[in-house]
Amino acid sequence: MRPDSSPAHRRLSRRAFLEVGGAAFGGLTLADLLRAEAATGATASRKSVILVHLDGGPPQQDMIDLKPAAPVEIRGEFAPIDTSLAGFRICELLPRLAAMADRFAWVRSLVNSAGAHDAFQCQTGFRSQDLASFGGRPAMGSVVAKLAGRSTDVAPPFVDLMQGRALVRDSARPGFLGPTFKPFRPDLDELFARPLEPGMVGELSRKGAEHRVSLVLNESLDPGRLEDRNSLMRGLDQLRRDVDASGMMDAMDSFSRQAVSILTSGRFAEALDLSRVPEAELARYASGVRETADWFRYNDRPNATLKFLLARRLIEAGVRVVSLSISDFDTHGNNFRRMRQILPLFDHGLSALVADLEERGLLDDVSIVCWGEFGRTPKINNNAGRDHWPQVAPAILAGGGMRVGQVIGATDRFAGTAIERPVTHKDIFATLYRNLGIDPHKTTITDPTGRPQFLLDEGEPIAEL
């Protein structure tokens, strides 16, 4: 719980208004979040970002940079197929993306990976050591929450849907901005089963109960009662006793009332509730892939494609930055078997998201980037796997008003080194900030020492985009 000697604060923080994510951000109320956002004096924008993390490190030479002329120990098992871009070929397991390749920018030369097995660099652009002495760099979503959040927002500015390593290692963290700007982090286990590797189970338990929170409403509250604030007061057990006895509800400031409004308006809660989605819409995102007896344990299950639908619904509800993950690309063994499971899911989910946003007229306002913590080794190991390869990695971008339909960068004949147009994580973040209307080299946020820090210390928007 945030240090605060106020009895009123203790009463309100102990049990946030609803258990739809609790309204609690590591013990902080949603009202705290809204109050801090409004204090920045920033204005809002329709622009938003979806960050798709390919958890574990995607194999560039098995996805978008195949090398069919390379020796067999390099090229792997998959054949390249033509795309809608002349001369550009990608993996046969990505036919939907191939057919709409002109909707994407394909980066084959992402360099300068920190080599860290988490999503931190893909959330911030920085290595975890940067400014670590006073909290480290904040995730992009936390920055956007501080700069562009408003007390009138109907949804939290930043929602983290990542699972696996990204969740356990707290990749989407607010850094030196402090816990007020943590993401809303729902527990997705009941919707999307992603068992943790044994070594990560203990890691997650040490994060504490508030590291992630529940999606469900308090069962004692039915939706009809939530529509009336007076009924809401009477329906919340401990809060009811505290509030009704003291008249605290009448004393709540505008931020606390707005927090209640977010949680009771229905818009944000409905976005999280896939049971409300029409069958035809669900069918569009459903992969149709069937789980088999040899399904790899740590891969996302076939319904993982619905994460892309959930991201779109959250953006429509007013969320500014959404992060999600697809697992598990950490293929030290059985790389090709596992890619046969994962890549069709990625292909279906991403293509459905981009087509859906385009049809809804939202694609120019929503920037999408798909990437992982690093690439994979050119040479296949003795376990039919590929190991970590920080030297070069792939990235796929879409939307945001960018000039898509192009391939950026190239690698050597083994897909092991960038030989044309190297692109860094900070270049991509500079591009994303530009798409949001934020200049990261002129905009500052203040660190705990009182020193202003630019959002990025280097990196330029990708000129081709």
LINFENDA-V817725 format. One record per residue. N is the residue number from 1. RES is the residue in one letter. SS is DSSP state (helix for helix, strand for strand, loop for the rest). PSI is psi in radians with two decimals (999 if undefined). OMEGA is omega in whole degrees, 0 to 359 (NA if undefined). Layout:
# LINFENDA-V817725
n={N:N}
res={RES:RES}
ss={SS:SS}
psi={PSI:PSI}
omega={OMEGA:OMEGA}
This chain:
# LINFENDA-V817725
n={1:2:3:4:5:6:7:8:9:10:11:12:13:14:15:16:17:18:19:20:21:22:23:24:25:26:27:28:29:30:31:32:33:34:35:36:37:38:39:40:41:42:43:44:45:46:47:48:49:50:51:52:53:54:55:56:57:58:59:60:61:62:63:64:65:66:67:68:69:70:71:72:73:74:75:76:77:78:79:80:81:82:83:84:85:86:87:88:89:90:91:92:93:94:95:96:97:98:99:100:101:102:103:104:105:106:107:108:109:110:111:112:113:114:115:116:117:118:119:120:121:122:123:124:125:126:127:128:129:130:131:132:133:134:135:136:137:138:139:140:141:142:143:144:145:146:147:148:149:150:151:152:153:154:155:156:157:158:159:160:161:162:163:164:165:166:167:168:169:170:171:172:173:174:175:176:177:178:179:180:181:182:183:184:185:186:187:188:189:190:191:192:193:194:195:196:197:198:199:200:201:202:203:204:205:206:207:208:209:210:211:212:213:214:215:216:217:218:219:220:221:222:223:224:225:226:227:228:229:230:231:232:233:234:235:236:237:238:239:240:241:242:243:244:245:246:247:248:249:250:251:252:253:254:255:256:257:258:259:260:261:262:263:264:265:266:267:268:269:270:271:272:273:274:275:276:277:278:279:280:281:282:283:284:285:286:287:288:289:290:291:292:293:294:295:296:297:298:299:300:301:302:303:304:305:306:307:308:309:310:311:312:313:314:315:316:317:318:319:320:321:322:323:324:325:326:327:328:329:330:331:332:333:334:335:336:337:338:339:340:341:342:343:344:345:346:347:348:349:350:351:352:353:354:355:356:357:358:359:360:361:362:363:364:365:366:367:368:369:370:371:372:373:374:375:376:377:378:379:380:381:382:383:384:385:386:387:388:389:390:391:392:393:394:395:396:397:398:399:400:401:402:403:404:405:406:407:408:409:410:411:412:413:414:415:416:417:418:419:420:421:422:423:424:425:426:427:428:429:430:431:432:433:434:435:436:437:438:439:440:441:442:443:444:445:446:447:448:449:450:451:452:453:454:455:456:457:458:459:460:461:462:463:464:465}
res={M:R:P:D:S:S:P:A:H:R:R:L:S:R:R:A:F:L:E:V:G:G:A:A:F:G:G:L:T:L:A:D:L:L:R:A:E:A:A:T:G:A:T:A:S:R:K:S:V:I:L:V:H:L:D:G:G:P:P:Q:Q:D:M:I:D:L:K:P:A:A:P:V:E:I:R:G:E:F:A:P:I:D:T:S:L:A:G:F:R:I:C:E:L:L:P:R:L:A:A:M:A:D:R:F:A:W:V:R:S:L:V:N:S:A:G:A:H:D:A:F:Q:C:Q:T:G:F:R:S:Q:D:L:A:S:F:G:G:R:P:A:M:G:S:V:V:A:K:L:A:G:R:S:T:D:V:A:P:P:F:V:D:L:M:Q:G:R:A:L:V:R:D:S:A:R:P:G:F:L:G:P:T:F:K:P:F:R:P:D:L:D:E:L:F:A:R:P:L:E:P:G:M:V:G:E:L:S:R:K:G:A:E:H:R:V:S:L:V:L:N:E:S:L:D:P:G:R:L:E:D:R:N:S:L:M:R:G:L:D:Q:L:R:R:D:V:D:A:S:G:M:M:D:A:M:D:S:F:S:R:Q:A:V:S:I:L:T:S:G:R:F:A:E:A:L:D:L:S:R:V:P:E:A:E:L:A:R:Y:A:S:G:V:R:E:T:A:D:W:F:R:Y:N:D:R:P:N:A:T:L:K:F:L:L:A:R:R:L:I:E:A:G:V:R:V:V:S:L:S:I:S:D:F:D:T:H:G:N:N:F:R:R:M:R:Q:I:L:P:L:F:D:H:G:L:S:A:L:V:A:D:L:E:E:R:G:L:L:D:D:V:S:I:V:C:W:G:E:F:G:R:T:P:K:I:N:N:N:A:G:R:D:H:W:P:Q:V:A:P:A:I:L:A:G:G:G:M:R:V:G:Q:V:I:G:A:T:D:R:F:A:G:T:A:I:E:R:P:V:T:H:K:D:I:F:A:T:L:Y:R:N:L:G:I:D:P:H:K:T:T:I:T:D:P:T:G:R:P:Q:F:L:L:D:E:G:E:P:I:A:E:L}
ss={loop:loop:loop:loop:loop:loop:helix:helix:helix:helix:helix:helix:helix:helix:loop:loop:loop:loop:loop:loop:loop:loop:loop:strand:strand:loop:loop:strand:strand:helix:helix:helix:helix:helix:helix:helix:helix:helix:helix:loop:loop:loop:loop:loop:loop:loop:loop:strand:strand:strand:strand:strand:strand:strand:loop:loop:loop:loop:loop:helix:helix:helix:loop:loop:loop:loop:loop:loop:loop:loop:loop:helix:helix:helix:helix:loop:loop:loop:loop:strand:strand:strand:loop:loop:loop:loop:loop:loop:strand:strand:strand:loop:loop:loop:helix:helix:helix:helix:helix:loop:helix:helix:helix:strand:strand:strand:strand:strand:strand:strand:strand:loop:loop:loop:loop:loop:loop:loop:loop:helix:helix:helix:helix:helix:loop:loop:loop:loop:loop:loop:loop:helix:helix:helix:loop:loop:loop:loop:loop:helix:helix:helix:helix:helix:helix:helix:helix:helix:loop:loop:loop:loop:loop:loop:loop:loop:loop:strand:strand:strand:loop:loop:loop:loop:helix:helix:helix:helix:loop:loop:loop:loop:loop:loop:helix:helix:helix:loop:helix:helix:helix:loop:loop:strand:loop:strand:loop:loop:loop:loop:loop:loop:loop:loop:loop:loop:loop:helix:helix:helix:helix:helix:helix:helix:helix:helix:helix:loop:helix:helix:helix:loop:strand:loop:loop:loop:loop:loop:loop:loop:loop:loop:helix:helix:helix:helix:loop:loop:helix:helix:helix:helix:helix:helix:helix:loop:helix:helix:helix:helix:helix:helix:helix:helix:helix:helix:loop:helix:helix:helix:helix:loop:loop:helix:helix:helix:helix:helix:helix:helix:helix:helix:helix:helix:loop:loop:helix:helix:helix:helix:helix:helix:loop:helix:helix:helix:loop:loop:helix:helix:helix:helix:helix:helix:helix:loop:loop:loop:loop:loop:loop:loop:loop:loop:loop:loop:loop:loop:loop:loop:loop:helix:helix:helix:helix:helix:helix:helix:helix:helix:helix:helix:helix:helix:helix:helix:helix:loop:loop:loop:strand:strand:strand:strand:strand:strand:loop:loop:loop:loop:loop:loop:loop:loop:helix:helix:helix:helix:helix:helix:helix:helix:helix:helix:helix:helix:helix:helix:helix:helix:helix:helix:helix:helix:helix:helix:helix:helix:helix:loop:loop:loop:helix:helix:helix:strand:strand:strand:strand:strand:strand:loop:loop:loop:strand:strand:loop:loop:loop:loop:loop:loop:loop:loop:loop:loop:loop:strand:strand:loop:loop:loop:strand:strand:strand:strand:strand:strand:strand:loop:loop:loop:loop:loop:loop:strand:strand:strand:loop:strand:strand:loop:loop:loop:loop:loop:loop:strand:strand:strand:loop:loop:strand:strand:helix:helix:helix:helix:helix:helix:helix:helix:helix:helix:helix:loop:loop:loop:loop:loop:loop:loop:loop:strand:strand:strand:loop:loop:loop:loop:loop:strand:strand:strand:loop:loop:loop:loop:loop:loop:loop:loop:loop:loop:loop}
psi={2.43:2.35:2.19:2.10:-0.06:2.15:-0.64:-0.71:-0.75:-0.71:-0.73:-0.50:-0.48:-0.70:1.72:2.95:-0.72:2.81:0.37:1.43:0.17:-0.25:0.14:2.32:1.50:0.68:-0.10:2.45:2.77:-0.55:-0.68:-0.77:-0.87:-0.70:-0.76:-0.67:-0.82:-0.52:-0.34:-0.39:0.25:2.79:2.83:2.95:2.70:-0.29:2.52:3.00:2.42:2.08:2.02:2.00:2.17:1.54:2.09:-0.41:1.83:2.49:1.88:-0.67:-0.07:0.12:-1.29:0.09:0.92:2.56:1.33:-0.35:-0.06:2.82:2.74:-0.57:-0.10:-0.84:-0.45:-2.84:-0.18:2.56:2.57:2.61:2.69:2.70:-3.13:-0.07:2.15:2.24:-0.07:2.20:2.51:-3.09:2.49:-0.33:0.02:0.92:-0.59:-0.74:-0.60:-0.71:-0.42:0.59:-0.43:-0.11:-0.01:2.76:2.23:1.88:2.05:0.11:0.77:2.13:3.11:0.54:2.48:-0.28:0.17:2.40:1.14:-2.97:0.25:-0.83:-0.52:-0.05:-0.40:-0.54:-0.23:2.85:2.68:-0.39:-0.32:2.10:0.45:-0.45:-0.38:0.74:-0.34:2.99:2.51:2.63:2.68:-0.71:-0.65:-0.66:-0.80:-0.66:-0.69:-0.73:-0.61:-0.01:2.67:2.68:-0.26:0.05:2.52:0.09:2.70:2.55:-0.47:2.11:2.22:2.00:0.21:2.59:-3.06:-2.47:-0.69:-0.66:-0.91:-0.69:0.26:0.84:-0.64:1.16:2.74:-0.11:-2.41:-0.14:-0.35:2.92:-0.30:-0.51:0.40:2.70:2.74:2.11:1.59:2.71:2.00:0.07:-0.63:-0.43:-0.73:1.71:2.16:1.47:2.51:2.57:2.58:-0.69:-0.37:-0.25:-0.81:-0.67:-0.82:-0.72:-0.57:-0.24:-0.37:2.90:-0.43:0.13:-0.56:2.82:2.96:2.58:-0.29:2.62:2.66:2.17:-0.37:-0.10:2.02:2.75:-0.59:-0.70:-0.50:-0.32:-0.25:2.15:-0.60:-0.71:-0.64:-0.78:-0.75:-0.39:-0.17:2.03:-1.35:-0.73:-0.67:-0.82:-0.73:-0.80:-0.86:-0.60:-0.50:-0.17:0.42:-0.58:-0.71:-0.44:-0.14:2.44:3.12:-0.49:-0.74:-0.68:-0.65:-0.63:-0.78:-0.70:-0.74:-0.78:-0.30:-0.16:-0.43:-0.41:-0.86:-0.78:-0.69:-0.62:-0.58:-0.23:1.70:-0.21:-0.27:-0.09:2.31:2.60:-0.72:-0.64:-0.71:-0.74:-0.59:-0.67:-0.35:2.33:-0.55:-0.07:2.41:2.37:2.34:3.03:-0.46:0.38:2.23:2.36:-0.72:0.06:2.66:2.52:2.96:-0.43:0.10:-0.39:-0.38:-0.23:-0.61:-0.64:-0.77:-0.70:-0.77:-0.72:-0.67:-0.71:-0.77:-0.52:-0.14:0.00:2.43:-0.65:2.22:2.29:2.46:2.91:2.64:2.25:2.76:2.05:0.16:1.33:1.13:-0.37:2.69:0.70:-0.80:-0.66:-0.76:-0.62:-0.55:-0.41:-0.78:-0.79:-0.67:-0.56:-0.83:-0.78:-0.82:-0.83:-0.81:-0.74:-0.68:-0.73:-0.87:-0.76:-0.71:-0.82:-0.69:-0.78:-0.54:0.00:0.38:-0.19:-0.65:-0.33:-0.19:2.02:2.34:2.34:2.38:2.16:3.01:-3.02:-0.41:-3.13:-2.86:2.74:2.46:-0.73:2.33:2.34:-3.08:-0.14:0.36:0.58:3.08:2.44:-3.11:2.48:1.52:-0.25:-0.63:2.59:2.87:2.77:2.53:2.24:2.68:2.82:-2.76:0.24:0.20:2.73:1.67:-2.92:0.65:2.76:2.30:2.17:2.89:2.76:3.01:-3.09:-0.14:0.08:0.64:-0.31:2.41:2.19:-0.18:2.42:1.11:2.45:2.38:2.90:-0.69:-0.54:-0.74:-0.70:-0.63:-0.65:-0.77:-0.76:-0.73:-0.74:-0.50:-0.09:0.39:2.26:1.87:-0.22:-0.04:-0.29:2.33:2.71:2.55:2.26:3.04:-0.31:-0.04:0.09:2.31:2.36:2.22:2.61:-0.64:2.44:-0.18:-3.13:2.47:2.59:2.46:1.98:-0.62:-0.40:999}
omega={179:178:178:184:184:177:180:180:180:181:185:183:186:180:181:197:179:176:172:190:174:193:182:179:182:179:178:179:175:176:176:180:182:181:181:178:183:181:179:182:183:178:183:180:175:184:182:185:170:180:181:181:177:194:177:181:185:179:184:185:175:182:188:183:182:181:185:180:181:176:186:181:177:193:178:191:190:179:174:176:178:177:178:174:182:176:182:182:178:186:179:180:181:186:180:178:177:183:180:182:179:177:187:166:188:181:181:191:177:185:176:174:176:182:181:185:176:181:187:182:178:175:187:189:185:170:187:181:185:181:183:184:175:169:180:181:179:172:180:180:178:177:180:177:181:186:191:179:178:178:179:179:180:178:174:182:189:178:181:180:185:177:177:184:183:177:186:184:171:186:182:185:185:178:186:175:176:189:177:184:172:175:167:188:181:175:185:190:181:179:186:182:176:181:179:171:184:182:182:181:178:177:183:182:179:177:179:186:184:177:173:188:187:176:194:173:173:186:181:182:176:186:181:180:181:184:181:185:178:176:178:179:183:186:181:190:185:179:179:183:180:187:184:182:187:187:185:182:179:183:181:177:186:181:178:177:178:177:176:181:179:186:182:182:179:187:182:180:179:179:179:187:182:177:180:185:178:184:182:180:175:182:180:182:181:188:186:177:180:177:182:182:181:178:183:192:188:173:170:179:186:180:180:179:179:173:179:175:180:178:179:180:179:177:179:180:177:177:183:179:177:173:176:181:171:185:1:183:181:194:173:176:176:182:189:174:184:176:177:176:189:189:175:177:178:180:183:185:182:180:178:181:184:179:181:178:180:180:180:181:185:192:181:180:184:176:181:171:178:181:178:186:176:175:180:185:175:184:178:182:184:177:183:181:174:184:182:181:181:187:181:183:177:171:180:180:178:173:175:183:182:174:183:182:180:177:182:176:178:178:177:187:177:184:182:183:176:180:176:171:175:180:179:175:181:174:181:177:176:177:181:178:177:179:178:182:181:175:186:180:176:182:180:170:188:179:184:178:182:182:177:179:174:181:175:178:175:183:181:175:183:188:181:183:NA}
